Amino acid sequence: MTKMLHFRYSALAVALCLAGPAVAQTPAAPAPQPQTPPAAGAQSDELVVDVVGGISAPLGIAIPPMPAAVVTDTAAGRTDELGRQLSQIVTNDLRNSGLFNPAGAQAMKAVEFGEVTAPVFDYWANARVSALVQGFVRGNGDGTLTVGCYLYDVFSRAELARQGFVVQPSDWRRAGHKCADMVYAKLTGEGPYFDSRMVYVSETGPKGKRIKRLAIMDQDGANHRFLTNGQSIVLTPRFAPNQQSIVYMSYLNERPAIYVYDIGSGRQRLLVNNPNLTFAPRVSPDGKWVLFSMAVAGNTDLYRVPMSGGSPQRLTDSPGIDTGGSYSPDGRRIVFESDRSGGQQIYTMNADGSGQQRISFGGGRYATPTWSPRGDLIAFTKIQGNFRIGIMSPSGGGEKLLTDDWQDEGPSWSPNGRVLSFYRQGQGGGGRADLWSVDLTGVNQRKIPTQLDGSDPGWGPLRP
């Protein structure tokens, strides 16, 4: 269903209230005289944000560098430099959403510390932007950082939201993502997703001898690190809901099986101790179960096992291959793929294996289904000539294909259920694999930066 959000700026100040905890008080200062503004996007009396069907034009917004209360050295760097980098993180996040058109930072005037709570609205109105994000950075005596973030409606000259974040120096980038999340959520009415991480398979080497390692990073590609050394091939990693563990398939000791990786300690443990091939793991929303596929005597079915390990419980019992299971957000239903009808199609069932029914009936084959965290959609890979990312309702209706490249597969949902990550394989024997994202309009596609080739992305929940 297309969701339209129409706001007239004359009503924004009344309709939207303060969001989040108030930041520390900042000293008031007289507003400087307006200066000559930079050129930016066209001004509109009406804000139209259509998060599904597309927007007529991205919203013009200004995010000037955040001044420091006092310029000091911290473990993360000088506070004035951190302010410049934080505003750039907010800018990049909002631009990448496809819904915002940030004004060029090079042309914007410097914002003084006193202006953070007293914007020069005349300047920003003449700059032809509709919204303004300002903030500040302060180093604290205990080594932490305080970052303040304020959102303003330029035309009604009203503050719409503010939040303050106290972070450790190692987490300073998260303050930028949280600020962007506040702005995105307030102006779209949708849930946040920027302060999240991805786990994926990092690949390198020739096609026949690929080295595949587990890697983890922020959703924008920052804070990248490898989790495994590449001595064993790894596939299909996914976060547990608590984000402390990752389930994945590994060829450790030349025996393909499912493992659980503890992010804090770096230890990994075998989940199912039997000689059969186990693969495609997914954790239930409550973190108690791992759903997976197991091949026994030439037949592959879906099973579940406690996250702590134990005896697998069989959920399907049909000829052929049942795999690719994914839980609904309430944990009551499972979507999976099966070739029991003669070709790969999508089915749903209750969490205990009852009530199995087919929901896909289009041409071609369907694979890698995954349930949206909102519960309203199922994403999948459509195989019909090429490989494309698509969505449909849990009943099978409203099928829509979002991409049209040579080989796009393996969708994984953002925490708010409005963006999908996937991987794109290039043509030819030497074609590389890259991570990409696409929103539900299918229009806003972007490449996600990785250090090497990337595949099998697993988008994690919002960080606590």
Buried (B, 14 or more C-beta within 10 A) or exposed (E): EEBEBEBEBEEBBEEBEEBBEEBEEBEEEEBBEBEEBBEBBEBBEEBEBBBBEBBEEBBBBBBBBBBBBEEEEBEBBBBBBBBBBBBBBBBBBBBBBBBBBBBEBEEBBEBEBBBBBBBBBBBBBBBBBBBBBBBBBBBEEEEBBBBBBBBBBBBBBBBBBBBBBBBEBEBBBBBBBBBBBBBBBBBBEBBBBBBBBBBBBBBBEEEEEBBBBBBBBBBBBBEBEBBBEBEBBBBBBBBBBEBEBBBBBBBBEEEBBBBBBEBEEEEBEBBBEEEBBBBBBBBBBEBEBBBBBBBBEEBBBBBBBBBEBEEBEEBBEBEBBBBBBBBBBEBEBBBBBBBBEEBBBBBBBEBEBEEBEEBBEBEBBBBBBBBBBBBBBBBBBBBEEBBBBBBBBBEBEEBBBBBEBBBBBBBBBBBBBBBBBBBBBBEEEEBBBBBBBBBBBBEBBBEBEBEBBBBBBBBBBBBE
